[in-house]
Amino acid sequence: MTIPLIAGLGTPELLIILVVLVLLFGANKLPDLARGSGRALRIFKAETKGLLDDDDDKAKTDEQREIDKRKQAEADRHQNPTD
């Protein structure tokens, strides 16, 4: 059974990295670091999703509105083709 490589790193390299992390931070701090990183990533993901979902038409320029109209018209043509 082969172990999949992560970013081109094999098992020995990953074990060395794990040992270095334990030596640097100590075994007690690693769960706290992982928990904090997870929270930060969750917050970052939520904020970026909020930015993408925030389609306030007032903030758009005339060019952006025109592009949106073209995209909508193109999507409508693909959904309802009139042959």
Secondary structure, 3 states (H helix, E strand, C coil): CCCCCECCECHHHHHHHHHHHHHHHCCCCHHHHHHHHHHHHHHHHHHHHHHHHCCCHHHCCHHHHHHHHHHHHHHHHHHCCCC
